Amino acid sequence: MSFTLEAPLAYKILNSYFENVSYVKGVEASDADTKVFDALKEAPSSETFPHLARWYSHIAAVKGLAAKTPAPAAAEEEDEDDIDLFGSDEEEDAEAEKLKAQRVAEYNAKKANKPKTIAKTTITLDIKPWDDETDMEELTKAVKAISMDGLLWGGSQLVAIGYGIKKLQINCVVEDDKVSMDDLNDKITELEDYVQSVDVAAMQKI
């Protein structure tokens, strides 16, 4: 059975193939080389297909075959333009950019609709009174009466610190973007009739 190889794509494939091998198969010229040789309608250009041209000349010599005339370079270029199996690079780039832009838009839309995580911190405060005569119940009420956007008071207890004096240890949860520790500390120390000092005993991000 005979066949022909004439499209520039076939020449390109063969040129790449013969870049690393000397024969169609095996380590010496065979009938397979002769069949491929005969199937080429034109001798390959040594400028355009150097590896294929080298193989073509070698097979013609060792097999005693008549080499065909190479096609003009312009004709090869014209054939390549006619075939254009893969489309132009500009079309591919434009399509890729369009797809990329679409994916970025979808990602941004998804990100915008995603609920924002609110950063919060749990804080334990130690609030010390002036002396053992300070009304700790009133102090506790006054502290819990402090209201700020993003502030939530929690449990509390009185802890003895010596000489009959007890400190108020109280928990709270704050939203980091809304409540500043300095502002909260200032509001508590403004209760100057009850409060001597305020310290952060513990702090943990939620």
C-alpha positions as CSV (number, residue, x, y, z in Angstrom):
1,M,0.0,0.0,0.0
2,S,1.4,3.4,-1.0
3,F,0.8,6.8,0.7
4,T,1.9,10.4,0.4
5,L,3.1,13.0,2.9
6,E,2.8,16.5,1.5
7,A,1.4,18.8,4.2
8,P,3.9,21.1,5.9
9,L,2.7,19.7,9.2
10,A,3.9,16.2,8.2
11,Y,7.3,17.6,7.3
12,K,7.5,19.4,10.7
13,I,6.7,16.2,12.5
14,L,9.3,14.2,10.6
15,N,11.8,16.9,11.1
16,S,11.4,16.8,14.8
17,Y,11.5,13.0,14.7
18,F,14.8,12.8,12.9
19,E,16.4,15.3,15.2
20,N,17.3,12.5,17.5
21,V,17.3,9.4,15.3
22,S,18.9,8.4,12.0
23,Y,16.3,6.0,10.6
24,V,12.6,5.4,10.8
25,K,13.2,2.4,12.9
26,G,16.3,0.5,14.0
27,V,19.9,1.4,13.5
28,E,20.2,1.1,9.8
29,A,18.2,2.0,6.7
30,S,15.2,-0.3,6.0
31,D,12.2,-0.6,3.8
32,A,10.4,1.6,6.3
33,D,12.8,4.4,5.4
34,T,12.2,3.8,1.7
35,K,8.4,4.0,2.1
36,V,8.6,7.3,4.0
37,F,11.1,8.6,1.4
38,D,8.8,7.7,-1.5
39,A,5.8,9.2,0.3
40,L,7.4,12.6,0.4
41,K,6.2,14.5,-2.7
42,E,9.0,17.0,-2.5
43,A,12.5,17.0,-1.1
44,P,12.6,18.8,2.3
45,S,14.3,22.2,2.4
46,S,17.5,22.1,4.3
47,E,16.8,25.5,5.7
48,T,13.3,24.8,6.9
49,F,13.6,21.1,7.8
50,P,17.3,20.5,8.4
51,H,17.0,17.1,10.2
52,L,14.5,15.7,7.7
53,A,16.7,17.0,4.8
54,R,19.8,15.3,6.3
55,W,17.9,12.0,6.6
56,Y,16.4,12.4,3.1
57,S,19.9,12.9,1.5
58,H,21.3,10.0,3.4
59,I,18.6,7.5,2.4
60,A,18.8,8.6,-1.2
61,A,22.5,7.8,-1.1
62,V,22.4,4.5,0.7
63,K,19.3,3.2,-1.0
64,G,20.2,4.6,-4.5
65,L,16.9,6.5,-4.7
66,A,16.3,9.5,-6.9
67,A,15.8,12.7,-4.7
68,K,13.0,15.0,-5.7
69,T,13.3,18.7,-6.1
70,P,12.8,20.8,-3.0
71,A,9.7,23.1,-3.1
72,P,10.3,26.9,-3.1
73,A,10.4,28.4,0.4
74,A,7.6,30.8,-0.5
75,A,5.3,27.9,-1.5
76,E,6.0,26.2,1.9
77,E,5.1,29.4,3.8
78,E,1.9,29.8,1.7
79,D,0.9,26.2,2.5
80,E,1.5,26.8,6.2
81,D,-0.8,29.9,6.1
82,D,-3.5,27.9,4.3
83,I,-3.5,25.1,6.8
84,D,-3.2,27.1,10.1
85,L,-4.4,24.1,12.1
86,F,-4.1,25.9,15.4
87,G,-5.3,29.4,14.7
88,S,-3.4,32.6,15.2
89,D,-1.5,33.3,18.5
90,E,-3.4,36.6,18.7
91,E,-6.8,34.9,18.8
92,E,-5.5,32.4,21.4
93,D,-4.1,35.3,23.6
94,A,-7.4,37.2,23.3
95,E,-9.4,34.2,24.3
96,A,-7.1,33.4,27.2
97,E,-7.3,37.0,28.5
98,K,-11.1,37.0,28.2
99,L,-11.3,33.7,30.2
100,K,-8.9,35.1,32.8
101,A,-10.9,38.3,33.2
102,Q,-14.1,36.3,33.6
103,R,-12.6,34.1,36.3
104,V,-11.2,37.1,38.2
105,A,-14.7,38.8,38.0
106,E,-16.3,35.6,39.4
107,Y,-13.7,35.3,42.2
108,N,-14.2,39.0,43.2
109,A,-18.0,38.6,43.2
110,K,-17.8,35.5,45.3
111,K,-15.4,37.2,47.7
112,A,-17.6,40.3,48.0
113,N,-20.6,38.2,48.9
114,K,-18.7,36.2,51.5
115,P,-19.6,37.3,55.1
116,K,-16.7,39.2,56.6
117,T,-15.2,37.5,59.7
118,I,-15.4,39.8,62.7
119,A,-12.2,39.7,64.8
120,K,-12.9,39.5,68.5
121,T,-10.9,39.2,71.7
122,T,-11.8,37.8,75.1
123,I,-10.2,39.9,77.9
124,T,-10.0,39.4,81.7
125,L,-9.5,42.6,83.6
126,D,-8.3,43.1,87.2
127,I,-9.8,46.2,88.7
128,K,-8.4,47.3,92.0
129,P,-10.3,49.6,94.5
130,W,-8.8,52.3,96.6
131,D,-9.2,50.4,99.9
132,D,-11.2,47.8,101.9
133,E,-14.0,50.3,102.4
134,T,-14.8,50.6,98.7
135,D,-18.3,49.3,97.9
136,M,-17.3,46.5,95.5
137,E,-20.9,45.8,94.6
138,E,-21.4,49.4,93.4
139,L,-18.0,49.2,91.6
140,T,-19.1,46.1,89.7
141,K,-22.4,47.7,88.7
142,A,-20.6,50.9,87.6
143,V,-18.2,48.9,85.4
144,K,-20.9,46.8,83.8
145,A,-22.8,50.0,83.1
146,I,-20.1,51.1,80.7
147,S,-21.5,50.7,77.2
148,M,-19.5,50.7,73.9
149,D,-20.3,49.5,70.5
150,G,-18.6,46.1,70.2
151,L,-18.3,45.6,74.0
152,L,-20.0,42.7,75.8
153,W,-19.5,42.2,79.5
154,G,-19.2,38.6,80.9
155,G,-18.9,37.0,84.3
156,S,-17.1,38.5,87.3
157,Q,-15.8,37.7,90.7
158,L,-14.2,39.3,93.7
159,V,-10.6,38.1,94.5
160,A,-8.9,38.8,97.8
161,I,-5.5,40.5,97.4
162,G,-4.7,41.1,101.1
163,Y,-5.4,43.4,104.0
164,G,-9.1,42.8,103.6
165,I,-9.0,44.3,100.1
166,K,-10.6,42.5,97.2
167,K,-10.2,43.3,93.5
168,L,-12.9,42.9,90.8
169,Q,-11.9,40.3,88.1
170,I,-14.3,40.7,85.2
171,N,-14.4,39.2,81.7
172,C,-15.5,40.9,78.5
173,V,-15.5,40.3,74.7
174,V,-14.6,43.1,72.4
175,E,-14.7,43.5,68.6
176,D,-11.2,44.5,67.7
177,D,-12.2,47.0,65.0
178,K,-14.6,48.8,67.3
179,V,-13.2,48.8,70.8
180,S,-9.8,50.1,71.8
181,M,-8.2,48.9,75.0
182,D,-7.0,52.4,75.8
183,D,-10.5,53.8,75.4
184,L,-12.0,51.0,77.6
185,N,-9.3,51.6,80.3
186,D,-10.0,55.3,80.3
187,K,-13.7,54.8,80.8
188,I,-13.1,52.4,83.8
189,T,-10.5,54.7,85.4
190,E,-13.1,57.6,85.1
191,L,-14.9,55.8,87.9
192,E,-12.4,57.5,90.2
193,D,-14.6,57.1,93.3
194,Y,-14.1,53.3,93.1
195,V,-11.2,52.5,90.9
196,Q,-7.5,52.8,91.7
197,S,-6.1,50.9,88.7
198,V,-7.0,48.6,85.8
199,D,-4.8,45.7,84.5
200,V,-5.2,43.2,81.8
201,A,-5.0,39.8,83.4
202,A,-5.5,37.7,80.3
203,M,-6.3,38.2,76.6
204,Q,-7.2,35.7,73.9
205,K,-8.2,36.1,70.3
206,I,-11.4,34.4,69.3
